[in-house]
Amino acid sequence: MYGEFMLPHLEPVFEVLNRYRVENIIERTYANTRVLLPSLVKAGITCLWACETDPQAMDFLAIRKEFGRQLRLIGG
């Protein structure tokens, strides 16, 4: 539902950021967004800043293995 209802509203923002060659587009979250990461990365998020999350649910080593350096990580 996030991909269907929220991400389309962010497309104009991503277009402007890409036009000005902004390299780091950060998603800051206070929840387990693990299931949303593929959609967020596809939409243009380049960095994840996960705060106050369950470390087992948001295992940064597993996220790094899945997304490589395509997704920068803050915290963890």
mmCIF file of the N, C-alpha and C atoms, coordinates in Angstrom:
data_MODEL
# 
_entry.id   MODEL 
# 
loop_
_atom_site.group_PDB 
_atom_site.id 
_atom_site.type_symbol 
_atom_site.label_atom_id 
_atom_site.label_alt_id 
_atom_site.label_comp_id 
_atom_site.label_asym_id 
_atom_site.label_entity_id 
_atom_site.label_seq_id 
_atom_site.pdbx_PDB_ins_code 
_atom_site.Cartn_x 
_atom_site.Cartn_y 
_atom_site.Cartn_z 
_atom_site.occupancy 
_atom_site.B_iso_or_equiv 
_atom_site.pdbx_formal_charge 
_atom_site.auth_seq_id 
_atom_site.auth_comp_id 
_atom_site.auth_asym_id 
_atom_site.auth_atom_id 
_atom_site.pdbx_PDB_model_num 
ATOM 1   N N  . MET A 1 1  ? 0.819  -1.187 0.000   1.00 0.00 ? 1  MET A N  1 
ATOM 2   C CA . MET A 1 1  ? 0.000  0.000  0.000   1.00 0.00 ? 1  MET A CA 1 
ATOM 3   C C  . MET A 1 1  ? 0.868  1.257  0.000   1.00 0.00 ? 1  MET A C  1 
ATOM 4   N N  . TYR A 1 2  ? 2.020  1.176  0.675   1.00 0.00 ? 2  TYR A N  1 
ATOM 5   C CA . TYR A 1 2  ? 2.921  2.334  0.707   1.00 0.00 ? 2  TYR A CA 1 
ATOM 6   C C  . TYR A 1 2  ? 3.358  2.695  -0.710  1.00 0.00 ? 2  TYR A C  1 
ATOM 7   N N  . GLY A 1 3  ? 3.734  1.665  -1.473  1.00 0.00 ? 3  GLY A N  1 
ATOM 8   C CA . GLY A 1 3  ? 4.164  1.900  -2.839  1.00 0.00 ? 3  GLY A CA 1 
ATOM 9   C C  . GLY A 1 3  ? 3.055  2.438  -3.726  1.00 0.00 ? 3  GLY A C  1 
ATOM 10  N N  . GLU A 1 4  ? 1.864  2.031  -3.446  1.00 0.00 ? 4  GLU A N  1 
ATOM 11  C CA . GLU A 1 4  ? 0.724  2.451  -4.268  1.00 0.00 ? 4  GLU A CA 1 
ATOM 12  C C  . GLU A 1 4  ? 0.240  3.859  -3.922  1.00 0.00 ? 4  GLU A C  1 
ATOM 13  N N  . PHE A 1 5  ? 0.207  4.175  -2.633  1.00 0.00 ? 5  PHE A N  1 
ATOM 14  C CA . PHE A 1 5  ? -0.400 5.435  -2.208  1.00 0.00 ? 5  PHE A CA 1 
ATOM 15  C C  . PHE A 1 5  ? 0.592  6.542  -1.868  1.00 0.00 ? 5  PHE A C  1 
ATOM 16  N N  . MET A 1 6  ? 1.766  6.194  -1.352  1.00 0.00 ? 6  MET A N  1 
ATOM 17  C CA . MET A 1 6  ? 2.698  7.224  -0.896  1.00 0.00 ? 6  MET A CA 1 
ATOM 18  C C  . MET A 1 6  ? 3.780  7.565  -1.923  1.00 0.00 ? 6  MET A C  1 
ATOM 19  N N  . LEU A 1 7  ? 4.407  6.553  -2.479  1.00 0.00 ? 7  LEU A N  1 
ATOM 20  C CA . LEU A 1 7  ? 5.548  6.811  -3.371  1.00 0.00 ? 7  LEU A CA 1 
ATOM 21  C C  . LEU A 1 7  ? 5.194  7.654  -4.591  1.00 0.00 ? 7  LEU A C  1 
ATOM 22  N N  . PRO A 1 8  ? 4.013  7.490  -5.190  1.00 0.00 ? 8  PRO A N  1 
ATOM 23  C CA . PRO A 1 8  ? 3.704  8.364  -6.336  1.00 0.00 ? 8  PRO A CA 1 
ATOM 24  C C  . PRO A 1 8  ? 3.724  9.850  -5.984  1.00 0.00 ? 8  PRO A C  1 
ATOM 25  N N  . HIS A 1 9  ? 3.406  10.198 -4.753  1.00 0.00 ? 9  HIS A N  1 
ATOM 26  C CA . HIS A 1 9  ? 3.424  11.604 -4.343  1.00 0.00 ? 9  HIS A CA 1 
ATOM 27  C C  . HIS A 1 9  ? 4.840  12.118 -4.148  1.00 0.00 ? 9  HIS A C  1 
ATOM 28  N N  . LEU A 1 10 ? 5.785  11.220 -3.987  1.00 0.00 ? 10 LEU A N  1 
ATOM 29  C CA . LEU A 1 10 ? 7.178  11.621 -3.816  1.00 0.00 ? 10 LEU A CA 1 
ATOM 30  C C  . LEU A 1 10 ? 7.928  11.746 -5.146  1.00 0.00 ? 10 LEU A C  1 
ATOM 31  N N  . GLU A 1 11 ? 7.354  11.244 -6.230  1.00 0.00 ? 11 GLU A N  1 
ATOM 32  C CA . GLU A 1 11 ? 8.038  11.276 -7.527  1.00 0.00 ? 11 GLU A CA 1 
ATOM 33  C C  . GLU A 1 11 ? 8.485  12.676 -7.929  1.00 0.00 ? 11 GLU A C  1 
ATOM 34  N N  . PRO A 1 12 ? 7.654  13.724 -7.778  1.00 0.00 ? 12 PRO A N  1 
ATOM 35  C CA . PRO A 1 12 ? 8.128  15.069 -8.141  1.00 0.00 ? 12 PRO A CA 1 
ATOM 36  C C  . PRO A 1 12 ? 9.333  15.510 -7.302  1.00 0.00 ? 12 PRO A C  1 
ATOM 37  N N  . VAL A 1 13 ? 9.360  15.107 -6.050  1.00 0.00 ? 13 VAL A N  1 
ATOM 38  C CA . VAL A 1 13 ? 10.494 15.448 -5.187  1.00 0.00 ? 13 VAL A CA 1 
ATOM 39  C C  . VAL A 1 13 ? 11.751 14.757 -5.694  1.00 0.00 ? 13 VAL A C  1 
ATOM 40  N N  . PHE A 1 14 ? 11.645 13.459 -6.005  1.00 0.00 ? 14 PHE A N  1 
ATOM 41  C CA . PHE A 1 14 ? 12.786 12.723 -6.533  1.00 0.00 ? 14 PHE A CA 1 
ATOM 42  C C  . PHE A 1 14 ? 13.274 13.307 -7.855  1.00 0.00 ? 14 PHE A C  1 
ATOM 43  N N  . GLU A 1 15 ? 12.354 13.756 -8.692  1.00 0.00 ? 15 GLU A N  1 
ATOM 44  C CA . GLU A 1 15 ? 12.738 14.362 -9.969  1.00 0.00 ? 15 GLU A CA 1 
ATOM 45  C C  . GLU A 1 15 ? 13.601 15.605 -9.754  1.00 0.00 ? 15 GLU A C  1 
ATOM 46  N N  . VAL A 1 16 ? 13.205 16.456 -8.829  1.00 0.00 ? 16 VAL A N  1 
ATOM 47  C CA . VAL A 1 16 ? 13.985 17.670 -8.541  1.00 0.00 ? 16 VAL A CA 1 
ATOM 48  C C  . VAL A 1 16 ? 15.344 17.296 -7.954  1.00 0.00 ? 16 VAL A C  1 
ATOM 49  N N  . LEU A 1 17 ? 15.357 16.372 -7.000  1.00 0.00 ? 17 LEU A N  1 
ATOM 50  C CA . LEU A 1 17 ? 16.623 15.959 -6.390  1.00 0.00 ? 17 LEU A CA 1 
ATOM 51  C C  . LEU A 1 17 ? 17.568 15.367 -7.432  1.00 0.00 ? 17 LEU A C  1 
ATOM 52  N N  . ASN A 1 18 ? 17.037 14.561 -8.332  1.00 0.00 ? 18 ASN A N  1 
ATOM 53  C CA . ASN A 1 18 ? 17.865 13.969 -9.391  1.00 0.00 ? 18 ASN A CA 1 
ATOM 54  C C  . ASN A 1 18 ? 18.341 15.034 -10.375 1.00 0.00 ? 18 ASN A C  1 
ATOM 55  N N  . ARG A 1 19 ? 17.500 15.988 -10.677 1.00 0.00 ? 19 ARG A N  1 
ATOM 56  C CA . ARG A 1 19 ? 17.881 17.063 -11.601 1.00 0.00 ? 19 ARG A CA 1 
ATOM 57  C C  . ARG A 1 19 ? 19.076 17.839 -11.064 1.00 0.00 ? 19 ARG A C  1 
ATOM 58  N N  . TYR A 1 20 ? 19.110 18.045 -9.759  1.00 0.00 ? 20 TYR A N  1 
ATOM 59  C CA . TYR A 1 20 ? 20.211 18.775 -9.137  1.00 0.00 ? 20 TYR A CA 1 
ATOM 60  C C  . TYR A 1 20 ? 21.316 17.848 -8.619  1.00 0.00 ? 20 TYR A C  1 
ATOM 61  N N  . ARG A 1 21 ? 21.250 16.602 -9.042  1.00 0.00 ? 21 ARG A N  1 
ATOM 62  C CA . ARG A 1 21 ? 22.278 15.597 -8.740  1.00 0.00 ? 21 ARG A CA 1 
ATOM 63  C C  . ARG A 1 21 ? 22.553 15.430 -7.246  1.00 0.00 ? 21 ARG A C  1 
ATOM 64  N N  . VAL A 1 22 ? 21.490 15.431 -6.465  1.00 0.00 ? 22 VAL A N  1 
ATOM 65  C CA . VAL A 1 22 ? 21.613 15.162 -5.030  1.00 0.00 ? 22 VAL A CA 1 
ATOM 66  C C  . VAL A 1 22 ? 21.921 13.674 -4.882  1.00 0.00 ? 22 VAL A C  1 
ATOM 67  N N  . GLU A 1 23 ? 23.051 13.358 -4.269  1.00 0.00 ? 23 GLU A N  1 
ATOM 68  C CA . GLU A 1 23 ? 23.499 11.971 -4.184  1.00 0.00 ? 23 GLU A CA 1 
ATOM 69  C C  . GLU A 1 23 ? 22.860 11.197 -3.039  1.00 0.00 ? 23 GLU A C  1 
ATOM 70  N N  . ASN A 1 24 ? 22.626 11.849 -1.925  1.00 0.00 ? 24 ASN A N  1 
ATOM 71  C CA . ASN A 1 24 ? 22.110 11.151 -0.746  1.00 0.00 ? 24 ASN A CA 1 
ATOM 72  C C  . ASN A 1 24 ? 20.682 11.579 -0.458  1.00 0.00 ? 24 ASN A C  1 
ATOM 73  N N  . ILE A 1 25 ? 19.755 10.692 -0.728  1.00 0.00 ? 25 ILE A N  1 
ATOM 74  C CA . ILE A 1 25 ? 18.349 10.907 -0.416  1.00 0.00 ? 25 ILE A CA 1 
ATOM 75  C C  . ILE A 1 25 ? 18.033 9.959  0.730   1.00 0.00 ? 25 ILE A C  1 
ATOM 76  N N  . ILE A 1 26 ? 17.812 10.533 1.901   1.00 0.00 ? 26 ILE A N  1 
ATOM 77  C CA . ILE A 1 26 ? 17.738 9.758  3.135   1.00 0.00 ? 26 ILE A CA 1 
ATOM 78  C C  . ILE A 1 26 ? 16.293 9.489  3.541   1.00 0.00 ? 26 ILE A C  1 
ATOM 79  N N  . GLU A 1 27 ? 16.034 8.247  3.876   1.00 0.00 ? 27 GLU A N  1 
ATOM 80  C CA . GLU A 1 27 ? 14.774 7.850  4.507   1.00 0.00 ? 27 GLU A CA 1 
ATOM 81  C C  . GLU A 1 27 ? 15.079 7.667  5.983   1.00 0.00 ? 27 GLU A C  1 
ATOM 82  N N  . ARG A 1 28 ? 14.502 8.513  6.817   1.00 0.00 ? 28 ARG A N  1 
ATOM 83  C CA . ARG A 1 28 ? 14.687 8.392  8.261   1.00 0.00 ? 28 ARG A CA 1 
ATOM 84  C C  . ARG A 1 28 ? 13.417 7.787  8.831   1.00 0.00 ? 28 ARG A C  1 
ATOM 85  N N  . THR A 1 29 ? 13.580 6.747  9.611   1.00 0.00 ? 29 THR A N  1 
ATOM 86  C CA . THR A 1 29 ? 12.421 6.029  10.128  1.00 0.00 ? 29 THR A CA 1 
ATOM 87  C C  . THR A 1 29 ? 12.609 5.670  11.588  1.00 0.00 ? 29 THR A C  1 
ATOM 88  N N  . TYR A 1 30 ? 11.510 5.556  12.263  1.00 0.00 ? 30 TYR A N  1 
ATOM 89  C CA . TYR A 1 30 ? 11.498 5.125  13.657  1.00 0.00 ? 30 TYR A CA 1 
ATOM 90  C C  . TYR A 1 30 ? 10.759 3.798  13.793  1.00 0.00 ? 30 TYR A C  1 
ATOM 91  N N  . ALA A 1 31 ? 10.749 3.046  12.744  1.00 0.00 ? 31 ALA A N  1 
ATOM 92  C CA . ALA A 1 31 ? 10.014 1.779  12.753  1.00 0.00 ? 31 ALA A CA 1 
ATOM 93  C C  . ALA A 1 31 ? 10.748 0.764  11.887  1.00 0.00 ? 31 ALA A C  1 
ATOM 94  N N  . ASN A 1 32 ? 10.249 -0.446 11.887  1.00 0.00 ? 32 ASN A N  1 
ATOM 95  C CA . ASN A 1 32 ? 10.805 -1.500 11.047  1.00 0.00 ? 32 ASN A CA 1 
ATOM 96  C C  . ASN A 1 32 ? 10.292 -1.301 9.621   1.00 0.00 ? 32 ASN A C  1 
ATOM 97  N N  . THR A 1 33 ? 11.125 -0.768 8.764   1.00 0.00 ? 33 THR A N  1 
ATOM 98  C CA . THR A 1 33 ? 10.737 -0.528 7.370   1.00 0.00 ? 33 THR A CA 1 
ATOM 99  C C  . THR A 1 33 ? 11.336 -1.562 6.431   1.00 0.00 ? 33 THR A C  1 
ATOM 100 N N  . ARG A 1 34 ? 11.778 -2.659 6.985   1.00 0.00 ? 34 ARG A N  1 
ATOM 101 C CA . ARG A 1 34 ? 12.466 -3.691 6.201   1.00 0.00 ? 34 ARG A CA 1 
ATOM 102 C C  . ARG A 1 34 ? 11.669 -4.099 4.961   1.00 0.00 ? 34 ARG A C  1 
ATOM 103 N N  . VAL A 1 35 ? 10.375 -4.322 5.131   1.00 0.00 ? 35 VAL A N  1 
ATOM 104 C CA . VAL A 1 35 ? 9.545  -4.785 4.019   1.00 0.00 ? 35 VAL A CA 1 
ATOM 105 C C  . VAL A 1 35 ? 9.405  -3.708 2.926   1.00 0.00 ? 35 VAL A C  1 
ATOM 106 N N  . LEU A 1 36 ? 9.607  -2.455 3.289   1.00 0.00 ? 36 LEU A N  1 
ATOM 107 C CA . LEU A 1 36 ? 9.467  -1.362 2.323   1.00 0.00 ? 36 LEU A CA 1 
ATOM 108 C C  . LEU A 1 36 ? 10.749 -1.053 1.555   1.00 0.00 ? 36 LEU A C  1 
ATOM 109 N N  . LEU A 1 37 ? 11.870 -1.573 2.010   1.00 0.00 ? 37 LEU A N  1 
ATOM 110 C CA . LEU A 1 37 ? 13.155 -1.186 1.419   1.00 0.00 ? 37 LEU A CA 1 
ATOM 111 C C  . LEU A 1 37 ? 13.252 -1.401 -0.093  1.00 0.00 ? 37 LEU A C  1 
ATOM 112 N N  . PRO A 1 38 ? 12.825 -2.540 -0.639  1.00 0.00 ? 38 PRO A N  1 
ATOM 113 C CA . PRO A 1 38 ? 12.930 -2.672 -2.099  1.00 0.00 ? 38 PRO A CA 1 
ATOM 114 C C  . PRO A 1 38 ? 12.188 -1.564 -2.853  1.00 0.00 ? 38 PRO A C  1 
ATOM 115 N N  . SER A 1 39 ? 11.002 -1.214 -2.398  1.00 0.00 ? 39 SER A N  1 
ATOM 116 C CA . SER A 1 39 ? 10.236 -0.146 -3.050  1.00 0.00 ? 39 SER A CA 1 
ATOM 117 C C  . SER A 1 39 ? 10.897 1.209  -2.865  1.00 0.00 ? 39 SER A C  1 
ATOM 118 N N  . LEU A 1 40 ? 11.419 1.455  -1.677  1.00 0.00 ? 40 LEU A N  1 
ATOM 119 C CA . LEU A 1 40 ? 12.073 2.737  -1.407  1.00 0.00 ? 40 LEU A CA 1 
ATOM 120 C C  . LEU A 1 40 ? 13.326 2.907  -2.253  1.00 0.00 ? 40 LEU A C  1 
ATOM 121 N N  . VAL A 1 41 ? 14.126 1.860  -2.361  1.00 0.00 ? 41 VAL A N  1 
ATOM 122 C CA . VAL A 1 41 ? 15.339 1.924  -3.174  1.00 0.00 ? 41 VAL A CA 1 
ATOM 123 C C  . VAL A 1 41 ? 14.978 2.110  -4.645  1.00 0.00 ? 41 VAL A C  1 
ATOM 124 N N  . LYS A 1 42 ? 13.980 1.392  -5.095  1.00 0.00 ? 42 LYS A N  1 
ATOM 125 C CA . LYS A 1 42 ? 13.537 1.521  -6.489  1.00 0.00 ? 42 LYS A CA 1 
ATOM 126 C C  . LYS A 1 42 ? 13.044 2.944  -6.773  1.00 0.00 ? 42 LYS A C  1 
ATOM 127 N N  . ALA A 1 43 ? 12.396 3.555  -5.784  1.00 0.00 ? 43 ALA A N  1 
ATOM 128 C CA . ALA A 1 43 ? 11.874 4.914  -5.952  1.00 0.00 ? 43 ALA A CA 1 
ATOM 129 C C  . ALA A 1 43 ? 12.976 5.961  -5.970  1.00 0.00 ? 43 ALA A C  1 
ATOM 130 N N  . GLY A 1 44 ? 14.120 5.658  -5.327  1.00 0.00 ? 44 GLY A N  1 
ATOM 131 C CA . GLY A 1 44 ? 15.220 6.617  -5.365  1.00 0.00 ? 44 GLY A CA 1 
ATOM 132 C C  . GLY A 1 44 ? 15.900 6.884  -4.038  1.00 0.00 ? 44 GLY A C  1 
ATOM 133 N N  . ILE A 1 45 ? 15.444 6.267  -2.967  1.00 0.00 ? 45 ILE A N  1 
ATOM 134 C CA . ILE A 1 45 ? 16.109 6.445  -1.678  1.00 0.00 ? 45 ILE A CA 1 
ATOM 135 C C  . ILE A 1 45 ? 17.510 5.850  -1.778  1.00 0.00 ? 45 ILE A C  1 
ATOM 136 N N  . THR A 1 46 ? 18.517 6.588  -1.342  1.00 0.00 ? 46 THR A N  1 
ATOM 137 C CA . THR A 1 46 ? 19.892 6.097  -1.423  1.00 0.00 ? 46 THR A CA 1 
ATOM 138 C C  . THR A 1 46 ? 20.522 5.857  -0.062  1.00 0.00 ? 46 THR A C  1 
ATOM 139 N N  . CYS A 1 47 ? 19.800 6.246  1.006   1.00 0.00 ? 47 CYS A N  1 
ATOM 140 C CA . CYS A 1 47 ? 20.363 6.117  2.347   1.00 0.00 ? 47 CYS A CA 1 
ATOM 141 C C  . CYS A 1 47 ? 19.247 5.833  3.348   1.00 0.00 ? 47 CYS A C  1 
ATOM 142 N N  . LEU A 1 48 ? 19.514 4.909  4.253   1.00 0.00 ? 48 LEU A N  1 
ATOM 143 C CA . LEU A 1 48 ? 18.552 4.569  5.300   1.00 0.00 ? 48 LEU A CA 1 
ATOM 144 C C  . LEU A 1 48 ? 19.109 4.971  6.650   1.00 0.00 ? 48 LEU A C  1 
ATOM 145 N N  . TRP A 1 49 ? 18.298 5.709  7.403   1.00 0.00 ? 49 TRP A N  1 
ATOM 146 C CA . TRP A 1 49 ? 18.648 6.102  8.758   1.00 0.00 ? 49 TRP A CA 1 
ATOM 147 C C  . TRP A 1 49 ? 17.543 5.571  9.657   1.00 0.00 ? 49 TRP A C  1 
ATOM 148 N N  . ALA A 1 50 ? 17.752 4.385  10.210  1.00 0.00 ? 50 ALA A N  1 
ATOM 149 C CA . ALA A 1 50 ? 16.747 3.724  11.035  1.00 0.00 ? 50 ALA A CA 1 
ATOM 150 C C  . ALA A 1 50 ? 17.048 3.996  12.508  1.00 0.00 ? 50 ALA A C  1 
ATOM 151 N N  . CYS A 1 51 ? 16.109 4.622  13.194  1.00 0.00 ? 51 CYS A N  1 
ATOM 152 C CA . CYS A 1 51 ? 16.259 4.965  14.601  1.00 0.00 ? 51 CYS A CA 1 
ATOM 153 C C  . CYS A 1 51 ? 15.262 4.170  15.441  1.00 0.00 ? 51 CYS A C  1 
ATOM 154 N N  . GLU A 1 52 ? 15.678 3.835  16.637  1.00 0.00 ? 52 GLU A N  1 
ATOM 155 C CA . GLU A 1 52 ? 14.794 3.199  17.610  1.00 0.00 ? 52 GLU A CA 1 
ATOM 156 C C  . GLU A 1 52 ? 14.054 1.994  17.033  1.00 0.00 ? 52 GLU A C  1 
ATOM 157 N N  . THR A 1 53 ? 14.775 1.145  16.355  1.00 0.00 ? 53 THR A N  1 
ATOM 158 C CA . THR A 1 53 ? 14.176 -0.056 15.777  1.00 0.00 ? 53 THR A CA 1 
ATOM 159 C C  . THR A 1 53 ? 14.737 -1.290 16.474  1.00 0.00 ? 53 THR A C  1 
ATOM 160 N N  . ASP A 1 54 ? 14.064 -2.391 16.297  1.00 0.00 ? 54 ASP A N  1 
ATOM 161 C CA . ASP A 1 54 ? 14.541 -3.670 16.806  1.00 0.00 ? 54 ASP A CA 1 
ATOM 162 C C  . ASP A 1 54 ? 15.738 -4.090 15.955  1.00 0.00 ? 54 ASP A C  1 
ATOM 163 N N  . PRO A 1 55 ? 16.926 -4.230 16.539  1.00 0.00 ? 55 PRO A N  1 
ATOM 164 C CA . PRO A 1 55 ? 18.121 -4.553 15.753  1.00 0.00 ? 55 PRO A CA 1 
ATOM 165 C C  . PRO A 1 55 ? 18.006 -5.873 14.990  1.00 0.00 ? 55 PRO A C  1 
ATOM 166 N N  . GLN A 1 56 ? 17.225 -6.807 15.493  1.00 0.00 ? 56 GLN A N  1 
ATOM 167 C CA . GLN A 1 56 ? 17.062 -8.078 14.783  1.00 0.00 ? 56 GLN A CA 1 
ATOM 168 C C  . GLN A 1 56 ? 16.169 -7.911 13.562  1.00 0.00 ? 56 GLN A C  1 
ATOM 169 N N  . ALA A 1 57 ? 15.172 -7.053 13.667  1.00 0.00 ? 57 ALA A N  1 
ATOM 170 C CA . ALA A 1 57 ? 14.275 -6.821 12.539  1.00 0.00 ? 57 ALA A CA 1 
ATOM 171 C C  . ALA A 1 57 ? 14.951 -5.994 11.445  1.00 0.00 ? 57 ALA A C  1 
ATOM 172 N N  . MET A 1 58 ? 15.778 -5.045 11.867  1.00 0.00 ? 58 MET A N  1 
ATOM 173 C CA . MET A 1 58 ? 16.483 -4.183 10.913  1.00 0.00 ? 58 MET A CA 1 
ATOM 174 C C  . MET A 1 58 ? 17.973 -4.518 10.966  1.00 0.00 ? 58 MET A C  1 
ATOM 175 N N  . ASP A 1 59 ? 18.303 -5.744 10.655  1.00 0.00 ? 59 ASP A N  1 
ATOM 176 C CA . ASP A 1 59 ? 19.679 -6.238 10.682  1.00 0.00 ? 59 ASP A CA 1 
ATOM 177 C C  . ASP A 1 59 ? 20.468 -5.580 9.554   1.00 0.00 ? 59 ASP A C  1 
ATOM 178 N N  . PHE A 1 60 ? 21.322 -4.622 9.918   1.00 0.00 ? 60 PHE A N  1 
ATOM 179 C CA . PHE A 1 60 ? 22.062 -3.866 8.912   1.00 0.00 ? 60 PHE A CA 1 
ATOM 180 C C  . PHE A 1 60 ? 23.015 -4.743 8.098   1.00 0.00 ? 60 PHE A C  1 
ATOM 181 N N  . LEU A 1 61 ? 23.554 -5.787 8.678   1.00 0.00 ? 61 LEU A N  1 
ATOM 182 C CA . LEU A 1 61 ? 24.422 -6.682 7.905   1.00 0.00 ? 61 LEU A CA 1 
ATOM 183 C C  . LEU A 1 61 ? 23.628 -7.385 6.811   1.00 0.00 ? 61 LEU A C  1 
ATOM 184 N N  . ALA A 1 62 ? 22.424 -7.836 7.128   1.00 0.00 ? 62 ALA A N  1 
ATOM 185 C CA . ALA A 1 62 ? 21.576 -8.480 6.124   1.00 0.00 ? 62 ALA A CA 1 
ATOM 186 C C  . ALA A 1 62 ? 21.133 -7.477 5.060   1.00 0.00 ? 62 ALA A C  1 
ATOM 187 N N  . ILE A 1 63 ? 20.832 -6.257 5.490   1.00 0.00 ? 63 ILE A N  1 
ATOM 188 C CA . ILE A 1 63 ? 20.440 -5.218 4.538   1.00 0.00 ? 63 ILE A CA 1 
ATOM 189 C C  . ILE A 1 63 ? 21.606 -4.898 3.605   1.00 0.00 ? 63 ILE A C  1 
ATOM 190 N N  . ARG A 1 64 ? 22.815 -4.811 4.154   1.00 0.00 ? 64 ARG A N  1 
ATOM 191 C CA . ARG A 1 64 ? 24.000 -4.550 3.325   1.00 0.00 ? 64 ARG A CA 1 
ATOM 192 C C  . ARG A 1 64 ? 24.195 -5.662 2.304   1.00 0.00 ? 64 ARG A C  1 
ATOM 193 N N  . LYS A 1 65 ? 24.015 -6.917 2.732   1.00 0.00 ? 65 LYS A N  1 
ATOM 194 C CA . LYS A 1 65 ? 24.172 -8.047 1.816   1.00 0.00 ? 65 LYS A CA 1 
ATOM 195 C C  . LYS A 1 65 ? 23.156 -7.985 0.687   1.00 0.00 ? 65 LYS A C  1 
ATOM 196 N N  . GLU A 1 66 ? 21.931 -7.573 1.008   1.00 0.00 ? 66 GLU A N  1 
ATOM 197 C CA . GLU A 1 66 ? 20.886 -7.519 -0.021  1.00 0.00 ? 66 GLU A CA 1 
ATOM 198 C C  . GLU A 1 66 ? 21.055 -6.355 -0.980  1.00 0.00 ? 66 GLU A C  1 
ATOM 199 N N  . PHE A 1 67 ? 21.373 -5.171 -0.461  1.00 0.00 ? 67 PHE A N  1 
ATOM 200 C CA . PHE A 1 67 ? 21.401 -3.967 -1.293  1.00 0.00 ? 67 PHE A CA 1 
ATOM 201 C C  . PHE A 1 67 ? 22.802 -3.476 -1.629  1.00 0.00 ? 67 PHE A C  1 
ATOM 202 N N  . GLY A 1 68 ? 23.802 -4.039 -0.997  1.00 0.00 ? 68 GLY A N  1 
ATOM 203 C CA . GLY A 1 68 ? 25.173 -3.616 -1.265  1.00 0.00 ? 68 GLY A CA 1 
ATOM 204 C C  . GLY A 1 68 ? 25.361 -2.143 -0.963  1.00 0.00 ? 68 GLY A C  1 
ATOM 205 N N  . ARG A 1 69 ? 26.246 -1.517 -1.665  1.00 0.00 ? 69 ARG A N  1 
ATOM 206 C CA . ARG A 1 69 ? 26.521 -0.095 -1.444  1.00 0.00 ? 69 ARG A CA 1 
ATOM 207 C C  . ARG A 1 69 ? 25.526 0.798  -2.147  1.00 0.00 ? 69 ARG A C  1 
ATOM 208 N N  . GLN A 1 70 ? 24.568 0.202  -2.819  1.00 0.00 ? 70 GLN A N  1 
ATOM 209 C CA . GLN A 1 70 ? 23.493 0.961  -3.447  1.00 0.00 ? 70 GLN A CA 1 
ATOM 210 C C  . GLN A 1 70 ? 22.672 1.720  -2.401  1.00 0.00 ? 70 GLN A C  1 
ATOM 211 N N  . LEU A 1 71 ? 22.588 1.146  -1.202  1.00 0.00 ? 71 LEU A N  1 
ATOM 212 C CA . LEU A 1 71 ? 21.851 1.763  -0.105  1.00 0.00 ? 71 LEU A CA 1 
ATOM 213 C C  . LEU A 1 71 ? 22.826 2.066  1.034   1.00 0.00 ? 71 LEU A C  1 
ATOM 214 N N  . ARG A 1 72 ? 23.072 3.345  1.257   1.00 0.00 ? 72 ARG A N  1 
ATOM 215 C CA . ARG A 1 72 ? 23.950 3.739  2.359   1.00 0.00 ? 72 ARG A CA 1 
ATOM 216 C C  . ARG A 1 72 ? 23.192 3.588  3.674   1.00 0.00 ? 72 ARG A C  1 
ATOM 217 N N  . LEU A 1 73 ? 23.922 3.324  4.746   1.00 0.00 ? 73 LEU A N  1 
ATOM 218 C CA . LEU A 1 73 ? 23.275 3.081  6.032   1.00 0.00 ? 73 LEU A CA 1 
ATOM 219 C C  . LEU A 1 73 ? 23.840 4.020  7.102   1.00 0.00 ? 73 LEU A C  1 
ATOM 220 N N  . ILE A 1 74 ? 22.942 4.567  7.917   1.00 0.00 ? 74 ILE A N  1 
ATOM 221 C CA . ILE A 1 74 ? 23.318 5.380  9.061   1.00 0.00 ? 74 ILE A CA 1 
ATOM 222 C C  . ILE A 1 74 ? 22.773 4.685  10.303  1.00 0.00 ? 74 ILE A C  1 
ATOM 223 N N  . GLY A 1 75 ? 23.572 4.600  11.331  1.00 0.00 ? 75 GLY A N  1 
ATOM 224 C CA . GLY A 1 75 ? 23.105 3.985  12.565  1.00 0.00 ? 75 GLY A CA 1 
ATOM 225 C C  . GLY A 1 75 ? 23.285 2.485  12.542  1.00 0.00 ? 75 GLY A C  1 
ATOM 226 N N  . GLY A 1 76 ? 22.379 1.805  13.207  1.00 0.00 ? 76 GLY A N  1 
ATOM 227 C CA . GLY A 1 76 ? 22.416 0.347  13.191  1.00 0.00 ? 76 GLY A CA 1 
ATOM 228 C C  . GLY A 1 76 ? 23.100 -0.213 14.382  1.00 0.00 ? 76 GLY A C  1 
# 
